[in-house]
Amino acid sequence: VNASPTEMSTVYAVLHKCLTRCKRADLDFCIIVVDQAIYAKAMAILSQKREEFSPVILRMGGFHIACTFLGILGKRFQDAGLHDILVESGVAGTAATTSALQARQYNRGVRFHKLVMEALQRLRWQEFVRQEKNSLQEELEQLRTPIESLQECITGDNFR
């Protein structure tokens, strides 16, 4: 179809052509993968013409799903200080951080989320090690009294 992909008539024509080819191939279902902009238009068409397009299974492409997910993470944690952490740590400037957290710069957004994940994992590991040291010291303290009393028994006159 040689037309603008943003037009509803174009999206309808593509959906109809895909459905026709699936029927010709004697397939029960027709799986169509599209980008985010076309997905919204195609879903509107599918919801209006359910009977005609009942065998159609519409999916958004993997890249656009990842971009949407990054945008959701950015929106969710931006007010929790994620934006400030990235800017104040010198990872990037304000504008670059904002656009990455809004999923407008995919590579940078992935890099930022990986950096934050690594930093949080390191903090988590440090806390784990600290707690284990405290726990180990408590266990050693609990063993000190029995060991000291055993040592007194062994070195005392009772053992000889």
C-alpha positions, -999 to 999 in steps of 0.1 A, spaced: 0 0 0 16 32 -11 0 58 12 6 75 45 7 50 74 -9 76 97 -42 76 78 -70 54 91 -79 44 56 -43 32 50 -43 12 83 -77 -3 74 -64 -13 39 -33 -30 54 -54 -49 79 -79 -60 52 -50 -71 29 -33 -91 57 -66 -107 66 -73 -116 29 -38 -132 26 -43 -152 58 -77 -165 45 -61 -174 12 -34 -194 30 -62 -211 50 -49 -198 84 -73 -196 114 -56 -165 128 -37 -136 114 -10 -122 136 1 -86 127 30 -68 143 31 -30 140 48 0 156 32 21 183 16 48 162 -1 23 139 -10 0 168 -33 27 183 -51 33 150 -53 -4 142 -68 -12 177 -95 15 170 -104 -2 137 -104 -36 153 -127 -25 181 -151 -9 156 -152 -39 132 -149 -69 155 -168 -93 133 -148 -85 102 -114 -87 119 -121 -114 145 -92 -137 133 -67 -108 136 -43 -108 165 -26 -74 168 8 -71 185 31 -41 191 67 -46 180 93 -54 206 112 -22 203 81 -1 209 71 -23 239 106 -17 253 103 21 247 69 21 264 83 2 294 112 26 297 88 55 296 67 39 324 98 33 345 110 69 339 76 84 348 71 62 378 106 69 394 113 104 381 96 120 411 112 95 434 146 111 427 158 91 397 162 123 376 180 140 404 204 111 410 213 109 373 219 146 370 237 152 404 260 122 399 272 137 366 259 108 344 241 133 321 227 168 320 191 178 328 178 178 293 194 145 283 181 128 315 146 142 309 144 130 274 159 95 283 134 90 311 106 100 288 118 72 264 127 96 236 163 84 236 162 46 238 199 38 241 206 64 267 175 54 286 186 18 287 221 29 298 207 50 326 185 23 339 214 -2 339 236 23 358 209 29 384 202 -9 387 240 -15 392 242 12 419 212 -1 437 225 -37 436 259 -25 450 241 -7 479 221 -38 485 252 -60 485 270 -36 509 240 -38 533 239 -76 531 276 -78 540 271 -54 569 242 -74 583 261 -107 579 291 -93 598 268 -82 626 251 -115 626 284 -134 626 296 -112 655 265 -120 675 269 -157 669 305 -155 680 295 -137 712 269 -164 719 297 -191 715 322 -172 737 307 -182 770 305 -220 763 340 -219 748 354 -201 779 337 -225 803 350 -254 783 385 -239 783 382 -235 821 372 -272 825 401 -284 803 428 -262 820 414 -266 855 423 -292 881 391 -312 873 405 -325 840 439 -337 852 
